Amino acid sequence: MPSSPNDRRQYPRESRQTSVSGLIEALSFALDLTEGARPGHAVRTCIIGMRIGRAIGLAEDLLHDLYYALLLKDVGCSSNSARLYQIVGNDEIEAKRLTKTTDWTRFEWKQMQYLLKHAHSRATGTRRIRGIASMIRESSTNAEQLIRLRCDKGAKVVRDLGLGLATAGAIYCLDEHWDGRGYPDKLVGEDIPLLARIASLAQTFEVFHFHYGVPSAIDVLQRRAGHWFDPDIVRVAVGLERRGLLSYGLDDSDFFATIAALQPETRRVLTDSYTIDNICLAFAGVVDAKSPYTYQHSSGVANVAQRIGQTLNLPQSDLVVLRRAGLLHDIGKVSIPNCILDKQGKLTPQEWEAIRLHPHYTFEILRRIDGFGQIADIAASHHEKLDGSGYHLGRTAEQLPLLHRILTVADMYDALSGDRPYRPRLAPDQVFAILHQDAPHAIDATCLEALESFAGTGQILACL
């Protein structure tokens, strides 16, 4: 029987190559995809926010809390994806992208353009009119609900990771506005935590800097001073930019060196396998929260893969790799809009291509993590087949070592055993009938045999 997930003794000593800060920095790219932001948005926001924090003289402890609040500001974002898709009746990632450059507390022509062009565009006639009318009528209620979902979830993830109440509070209050018209609690002025005020301004500056340039970014800060933002923090940010210190280096291709220099030296998060696994588990939850059809899928795949590995008497080091690859194998799926993920009908060729690309995004995210090269390769291969019929690279048996094969079998088993938008979950005998149709030409027969040895006896245990 596997050890308790809370028992640190089961974990081998972690390689010094993988740091907690580096892991979170890399995984923040997945949050950018979910929010419709350009890759690196959270890291660049962190650079901006940390420069402001140092300029106003934050103590080292608060700089530490701010650092992780900025990187993880969107960690609750996937929890409202399904609900936003219901509201807009279309690509919710595109809708999130729009909110980045509009003042959603006031009417703007961009919002009407979006409604006319995109909202409920898959519906026709009166159904579409009713959908748009409902969006307009219930806009305030919807905004509060969506923001509360992401704020609650984000703060909980950060608390579960042990990153502190100040970090959690900054994420919970990220969408509060200085004038009290924000959410989730309509806080006013200095009742909003200082770290949240910095993070809110920093993310807006980053978005406008990218889309429209520095002058527009400064202009939006000044126009929203006293409305969205703390006027004192706006003055600090503007002063930094006038000296060329706020946006410096944001367009460099290697901004990881910049952010590494800004990380506070004190109170570094402990780097060990237990902590790293907890972060992987947290991001697995981010992925699975995106759709009601993937609830606990990533942790399920990790459990099954680890159990197959145990049955095959793999060493502990391989089990750790399987656990992490299983938890993070679908992290690229956050790039797929829910209008595709939750679609009940047949996918179009363009929609199917979006599905096929998610292992590519998984690899691109995980490869950024020092020490995760093998994990990235295994995780990105979970749809590959021995006969070359899989995706996204069409690998064959010679290119798929044992750990890759285990993860493919675990993913197929968990997917077939769960509900999907196009079918209900399958009974165990149906699941294994389908798996046997693919063995040994497409999936590994030895891995399937190992799965069968325990799956029918209720022995798939919580290994994490």
C-alpha positions in Angstrom: 0.0 0.0 0.0 1.4 3.5 -0.9 2.3 5.9 1.9 0.1 8.8 2.9 0.6 11.9 0.8 1.3 13.8 4.0 4.3 11.6 4.9 7.4 13.4 3.7 9.5 10.3 4.3 8.3 8.7 1.1 9.9 11.3 -1.1 13.5 11.2 -2.3 15.7 14.2 -2.0 14.9 16.6 -4.8 17.5 17.6 -7.4 18.8 21.2 -6.8 17.9 21.9 -10.5 14.2 22.3 -9.7 13.3 25.3 -7.6 9.8 26.1 -6.3 10.0 29.6 -7.7 11.1 28.3 -11.1 8.4 25.7 -11.1 5.7 28.3 -10.4 7.1 30.8 -12.9 7.0 28.1 -15.7 3.5 26.9 -14.7 2.2 30.4 -14.7 2.4 30.2 -18.5 -0.6 27.8 -18.3 -2.6 30.5 -16.4 -1.8 32.9 -19.3 -3.3 30.5 -21.8 -6.5 30.1 -19.7 -6.9 33.9 -19.5 -6.2 34.6 -23.1 -3.1 36.5 -22.3 0.2 36.4 -24.2 2.7 33.8 -22.9 4.7 35.3 -20.0 2.0 37.7 -18.9 2.2 36.6 -15.3 6.0 36.7 -15.2 6.1 40.2 -16.7 3.4 41.3 -14.3 5.5 40.0 -11.5 8.5 42.0 -12.7 6.4 45.2 -12.9 4.8 44.6 -9.5 8.0 43.8 -7.7 9.6 47.0 -9.1 6.7 49.0 -7.6 6.9 47.1 -4.3 10.6 47.8 -4.0 10.1 51.5 -4.9 7.5 52.0 -2.2 9.8 50.3 0.4 7.9 47.1 1.1 9.6 44.9 3.7 11.3 41.7 2.6 8.5 39.5 4.0 5.9 41.5 2.1 8.0 41.4 -1.1 8.0 37.6 -0.8 4.2 37.5 -0.5 3.9 39.9 -3.4 6.2 37.8 -5.6 4.0 34.7 -5.3 0.7 36.7 -5.5 1.8 38.2 -8.8 2.9 34.9 -10.3 -0.3 33.1 -9.1 -2.8 35.9 -9.5 -4.7 33.9 -12.1 -4.5 30.5 -10.4 -8.2 30.4 -9.8 -9.0 31.4 -13.4 -10.1 28.0 -14.8 -12.8 27.6 -12.1 -15.0 30.1 -13.9 -14.4 29.0 -17.5 -17.4 26.7 -17.8 -19.7 29.3 -16.3 -18.4 32.0 -18.6 -18.9 29.7 -21.6 -22.5 29.3 -20.5 -22.9 33.1 -20.2 -21.3 34.1 -23.5 -22.3 31.0 -25.5 -19.0 31.0 -27.3 -15.2 31.0 -26.8 -14.7 32.1 -23.2 -11.0 32.6 -23.7 -11.7 35.3 -26.3 -14.2 36.9 -23.8 -11.5 36.9 -21.1 -9.0 38.5 -23.6 -11.5 41.3 -24.2 -11.9 42.2 -20.5 -8.1 42.8 -20.3 -8.4 46.0 -22.4 -11.8 47.3 -21.5 -13.3 49.0 -18.4 -15.9 46.4 -17.7 -17.4 48.6 -14.9 -18.6 51.1 -17.6 -20.1 50.7 -21.1 -17.6 50.8 -23.9 -18.2 50.4 -27.6 -15.8 47.4 -27.6 -18.2 45.5 -25.4 -21.1 46.1 -27.8 -18.9 45.1 -30.7 -18.1 41.8 -28.9 -21.8 41.1 -28.2 -22.8 41.7 -31.8 -20.0 39.7 -33.3 -19.3 36.8 -30.9 -21.9 36.4 -28.1 -24.1 33.3 -28.6 -23.1 33.3 -32.3 -23.7 29.6 -32.5 -27.3 30.2 -31.7 -29.7 31.6 -34.2 -32.8 33.9 -34.3 -34.6 34.5 -31.0 -32.3 32.2 -29.0 -29.4 34.4 -29.8 -31.3 37.6 -29.1 -32.4 36.2 -25.7 -28.9 35.2 -24.9 -27.5 38.6 -25.6 -30.3 40.3 -23.7 -29.6 38.1 -20.7 -25.9 39.1 -20.8 -26.8 42.8 -20.8 -29.5 42.5 -18.1 -27.5 40.4 -15.7 -24.0 41.8 -16.4 -23.4 43.0 -12.8 -24.6 39.7 -11.3 -22.5 37.7 -13.8 -19.4 39.7 -13.2 -19.7 39.3 -9.4 -20.3 35.5 -9.7 -17.4 35.0 -12.1 -14.9 37.0 -10.1 -16.0 35.4 -6.8 -15.4 31.9 -8.4 -11.9 32.7 -9.4 -11.0 34.7 -6.3 -12.3 32.0 -3.9 -10.5 29.2 -5.8 -7.3 31.2 -6.2 -7.0 32.1 -2.5 -7.7 28.5 -1.5 -5.0 27.1 -3.8 -2.5 29.6 -2.3 -3.5 28.7 1.2 -3.2 25.0 0.5 0.3 25.6 -0.8 1.2 27.3 2.4 2.2 30.6 0.8 0.7 32.7 3.5 -2.5 34.7 4.2 -1.1 37.9 2.7 -0.5 36.2 -0.7 -4.0 34.6 -0.5 -5.6 37.9 0.4 -3.9 39.7 -2.5 -5.3 37.1 -5.0 -8.7 37.1 -3.4 -8.9 40.9 -3.7 -7.3 41.3 -7.1 -10.4 42.6 -8.8 -11.4 45.1 -6.0 -11.3 48.8 -7.2 -10.3 51.9 -5.3 -13.8 53.4 -5.7 -15.6 50.4 -4.3 -17.1 49.2 -7.7 -15.0 46.1 -7.9 -15.5 42.5 -6.7 -15.9 40.2 -4.9 -16.6 42.3 -1.7 -16.8 45.9 -3.1 -14.0 47.1 -0.8 -13.1 50.8 -0.9 -9.7 52.5 -0.8 -7.2 51.3 1.8 -9.5 48.5 2.9 -8.2 46.7 -0.2 -4.9 44.9 0.8 -1.9 46.8 -0.4 -0.5 43.8 -2.3 -3.8 43.4 -4.2 -3.6 47.1 -5.2 -0.1 46.7 -6.6 -1.0 43.5 -8.5 -4.2 45.0 -10.0 -2.2 47.9 -11.4 0.7 45.8 -12.5 -1.4 43.4 -14.6 -3.2 46.3 -16.3 0.1 48.0 -17.2 1.5 44.8 -18.7 -1.5 44.3 -20.9 -1.7 47.8 -22.2 2.1 48.0 -22.6 1.9 45.0 -24.9 -1.2 45.9 -26.9 -0.7 49.7 -27.3 2.7 50.7 -26.0 4.1 52.6 -23.0 2.2 55.9 -23.5 -1.2 54.1 -23.6 -0.2 52.0 -20.5 0.6 55.2 -18.6 -2.5 56.9 -19.8 -4.8 54.1 -18.6 -3.2 54.1 -15.2 -3.7 57.9 -14.9 -7.3 57.7 -16.2 -8.2 55.0 -13.7 -6.4 56.5 -10.7 -8.9 57.0 -8.0 -11.4 54.8 -9.9 -9.7 51.4 -10.3 -6.3 52.1 -8.7 -4.7 53.6 -5.6 -3.6 57.1 -6.8 -0.4 56.9 -4.7 0.6 53.7 -6.4 -0.2 55.2 -9.8 2.2 58.1 -9.0 5.0 55.6 -8.0 4.4 53.6 -11.2 4.4 56.7 -13.5 7.5 58.0 -11.7 9.3 54.8 -12.3 8.4 54.7 -16.0 9.5 58.3 -16.5 12.9 57.2 -15.3 12.8 54.2 -17.7 12.6 51.7 -14.8 9.2 50.1 -14.9 8.9 48.6 -18.4 12.7 48.1 -18.9 13.4 44.7 -20.3 9.8 43.5 -20.6 10.3 42.8 -24.3 13.5 40.8 -23.8 13.1 37.2 -24.8 14.9 36.0 -21.7 13.0 37.8 -18.9 13.5 34.9 -16.5 16.9 36.3 -15.6 15.2 39.6 -14.7 12.6 38.0 -12.4 15.2 35.8 -10.7 17.0 39.0 -9.6 13.8 40.4 -8.2 12.9 37.3 -6.0 13.4 38.1 -2.3 16.3 36.3 -0.7 14.5 35.8 2.7 11.7 33.3 3.4 12.4 31.2 0.2 9.8 28.4 -0.1 11.3 25.0 0.8 12.5 23.1 -2.2 11.8 19.4 -1.6 9.9 16.7 -3.4 6.9 17.0 -1.1 6.5 20.7 -1.9 7.0 20.2 -5.6 4.4 17.5 -5.7 2.0 19.7 -3.9 2.5 22.4 -6.6 2.0 19.8 -9.3 -1.2 18.6 -7.6 -2.5 22.2 -7.3 -2.0 22.9 -11.0 -3.6 19.5 -11.9 -6.6 20.9 -10.0 -6.4 24.1 -12.1 -6.6 22.1 -15.3 -9.4 19.8 -14.1 -11.5 22.7 -12.9 -11.8 24.1 -16.4 -14.6 21.6 -17.4 -17.1 19.6 -15.4 -16.1 16.6 -17.5 -12.5 16.6 -16.3 -13.1 16.7 -12.6 -10.2 14.9 -10.9 -9.0 13.5 -14.2 -5.4 14.5 -13.8 -5.1 13.1 -10.3 -6.9 10.0 -11.5 -4.4 9.5 -14.3 -1.5 10.0 -11.9 -2.9 7.5 -9.4 -3.4 4.8 -12.1 0.0 5.4 -13.7 1.7 5.2 -10.4 -0.2 2.0 -9.5 0.8 0.4 -12.8 4.4 1.4 -12.1 4.3 -0.2 -8.7 2.8 -3.4 -10.2 5.7 -3.5 -12.6 8.2 -3.0 -9.7 9.6 0.2 -11.0 12.0 2.1 -8.8 10.8 5.0 -6.6 12.5 7.6 -8.9 10.3 6.4 -11.8 7.2 6.5 -9.7 7.9 10.1 -8.9 8.3 10.9 -12.6 5.0 9.1 -13.4 3.2 10.9 -10.6 4.2 14.3 -11.9 3.8 13.5 -15.5 0.3 12.2 -14.8 -0.7 15.3 -12.7 0.5 17.7 -15.4 -0.1 15.8 -18.6 -3.2 17.9 -19.6 -1.9 21.3 -18.6 -1.8 22.3 -22.3 -5.6 21.7 -22.4 -6.1 25.1 -20.7 -5.5 26.5 -24.2 -8.7 25.0 -25.5 -11.9 27.0 -25.2 -14.8 25.3 -23.3 -17.0 25.6 -26.4 -14.7 22.9 -27.8 -14.0 20.9 -24.6 -17.7 20.7 -23.6 -19.1 20.3 -27.1 -21.6 17.5 -27.3 -21.7 17.2 -31.1 -19.0 16.3 -33.7 -15.9 18.5 -33.7 -15.1 20.5 -36.8 -11.6 20.0 -38.4 -10.5 23.3 -36.8 -11.8 22.2 -33.4 -10.1 18.9 -33.7 -6.8 20.6 -34.5 -7.1 22.6 -31.2 -7.5 19.3 -29.4 -4.6 17.7 -31.1 -2.3 20.6 -30.2 -2.8 20.4 -26.4 0.1 18.0 -25.9 2.3 20.4 -27.7 1.4 23.2 -25.2 1.9 20.7 -22.3 5.5 20.2 -23.6 6.1 23.9 -24.1 5.0 24.7 -20.6 6.8 21.9 -18.8 10.1 22.2 -20.7 10.7 25.6 -19.1 11.1 23.9 -15.7 14.7 22.9 -14.8 14.9 19.2 -14.1 11.6 18.4 -15.7 12.9 17.4 -19.2 11.8 13.8 -18.9 8.5 14.7 -17.3 7.8 17.1 -20.1 8.5 14.5 -22.7 6.4 11.8 -21.1 3.5 14.1 -20.3 3.3 15.4 -23.9 3.2 11.8 -25.2 0.0 10.7 -23.5 -1.9 10.5 -26.8 0.9 8.8 -28.8 0.3 5.2 -29.9 2.8 2.4 -30.6 1.7 2.1 -34.2 2.2 5.8 -34.9 -1.6 6.5 -35.0 -1.5 8.9 -32.0 -0.9 12.6 -31.7 0.6 15.2 -31.7 3.9 13.9 -33.1 2.8 10.5 -34.4 5.6 8.7 -32.5 6.1 4.9 -32.9 7.0 2.1 -30.5 10.8 2.7 -30.8 10.2 6.3 -29.6 8.0 5.4 -26.7 9.8 4.0 -23.6 8.0 2.2 -20.8 7.0 5.3 -18.7 5.4 6.9 -21.8 3.4 3.7 -22.5 2.2 3.5 -18.9 0.9 7.1 -19.0 -1.0 6.4 -22.3 -2.8 3.4 -20.8 -3.6 5.3 -17.6 -5.0 8.3 -19.5 -7.1 6.1 -21.7 -8.5 4.1 -18.7 -9.4 7.2 -16.7 -11.0 9.0 -19.7 -13.1 6.0 -20.7 -14.2 5.5 -17.1 -15.5 9.1 -16.7 -18.3 11.1 -18.2 -17.7 13.1 -21.4 -19.9 15.6 -23.1 -20.6 13.2 -26.0 -21.2 10.1 -23.8 -21.8 8.9 -20.3 -19.0 7.0 -18.4 -18.5 3.4 -19.5 -18.8 0.3 -17.4 -15.5 -1.5 -16.5 -16.1 -4.4 -18.9 -16.7 -1.9 -21.7 -13.6 0.1 -20.8 -11.4 -3.0 -21.0 -13.0 -4.3 -24.1 -12.0 -1.0 -25.8 -8.5 -1.1 -24.4 -8.0 -4.7 -25.6 -8.9 -3.6 -29.1 -5.9 -1.4 -29.0 -3.4 -3.9 -27.5 -0.7 -4.7 -28.5 -0.5 -2.8 -31.7 -1.4 0.7 -30.3 -1.0 0.4 -26.5 1.4 -1.7 -24.5 -0.1 -5.1 -23.5 2.1 -5.5 -20.5 0.9 -2.2 -19.1 -2.7 -3.2 -19.8 -2.1 -6.5 -18.0 -0.7 -4.7 -15.0 -3.8 -2.4 -15.0 -6.2 -5.3 -15.1 -4.4 -7.0 -12.2 -5.7 -4.3 -9.8 -8.3 -2.1 -11.5 -11.0 -4.7 -11.2 -10.4 -5.2 -7.5 -10.8 -1.7 -6.3 -7.1 -1.3 -5.6 -6.7 2.1 -7.4 -5.7 4.0 -4.3 -5.0 7.7 -3.7 -1.2 7.5 -4.2 -0.7 11.2 -4.0 
